[in-house]
Amino acid sequence: MKSNVLSRYRVMAYITAVWLLVFTVAIVAKYGFQAGDTMLISQIHGVLFIIYVVFAFDLGTKAKWPFGKLLWVLAAGCIPLASFFVEPKITREARLLITDARPAPAKA
């Protein structure tokens, strides 16, 4: 597995998690205080979540995760704050699988 697969997942995990928090605050403001509209925020989060699912699925297939683990990682994008705890754990595990083809250092 190449490191860019993990990097794409990590970036989208954080972006999606932040937008989910923004969306959660907007929902609370809308229904709790009758303030604001959530249409644009929800659409942005929806698009970002789809990209997150694609990248998480790509990482999961290349890391050969069992289906249950893949579902847990995908569900973490739906639960506020969960991605902030799941992503570091997944990153530690996936770094062990990275096999970038790097040239060997030249011997003098």
Solvent accessible surface area in square Angstrom, and as a share of the most:
residue,aa,sasa,rsa
1,M,38,0.17
2,K,126,0.53
3,S,40,0.26
4,N,82,0.42
5,V,7,0.04
6,L,5,0.03
7,S,57,0.37
8,R,89,0.32
9,Y,1,0.01
10,R,77,0.28
11,V,84,0.48
12,M,16,0.07
13,A,0,0.00
14,Y,82,0.31
15,I,67,0.34
16,T,0,0.00
17,A,3,0.03
18,V,75,0.43
19,W,70,0.25
20,L,17,0.08
21,L,55,0.27
22,V,60,0.34
23,F,45,0.19
24,T,49,0.29
25,V,104,0.60
26,A,14,0.11
27,I,58,0.29
28,V,82,0.47
29,A,31,0.24
30,K,61,0.26
31,Y,143,0.54
32,G,47,0.46
33,F,152,0.63
34,Q,151,0.67
35,A,49,0.38
36,G,68,0.65
37,D,104,0.54
38,T,12,0.07
39,M,114,0.51
40,L,124,0.61
41,I,40,0.20
42,S,33,0.21
43,Q,102,0.46
44,I,57,0.29
45,H,21,0.09
46,G,29,0.28
47,V,90,0.52
48,L,29,0.15
49,F,46,0.19
50,I,113,0.57
51,I,64,0.33
52,Y,1,0.00
53,V,46,0.26
54,V,85,0.49
55,F,49,0.20
56,A,0,0.00
57,F,103,0.43
58,D,30,0.15
59,L,0,0.00
60,G,3,0.03
61,T,68,0.40
62,K,98,0.42
63,A,14,0.11
64,K,173,0.73
65,W,33,0.12
66,P,93,0.59
67,F,143,0.60
68,G,49,0.47
69,K,55,0.23
70,L,12,0.06
71,L,87,0.43
72,W,131,0.46
73,V,0,0.00
74,L,32,0.16
75,A,38,0.29
76,A,1,0.01
77,G,1,0.01
78,C,76,0.46
79,I,81,0.41
80,P,56,0.35
81,L,96,0.48
82,A,15,0.11
83,S,5,0.03
84,F,62,0.26
85,F,155,0.65
86,V,12,0.07
87,E,1,0.01
88,P,46,0.29
89,K,107,0.46
90,I,4,0.02
91,T,7,0.04
92,R,156,0.57
93,E,58,0.26
94,A,1,0.01
95,R,135,0.49
96,L,154,0.77
97,L,79,0.39
98,I,43,0.22
99,T,99,0.57
100,D,43,0.22
101,A,105,0.81
102,R,183,0.67
103,P,126,0.79
104,A,91,0.70
105,P,121,0.76
106,A,106,0.82
107,K,197,0.84
108,A,157,1.21
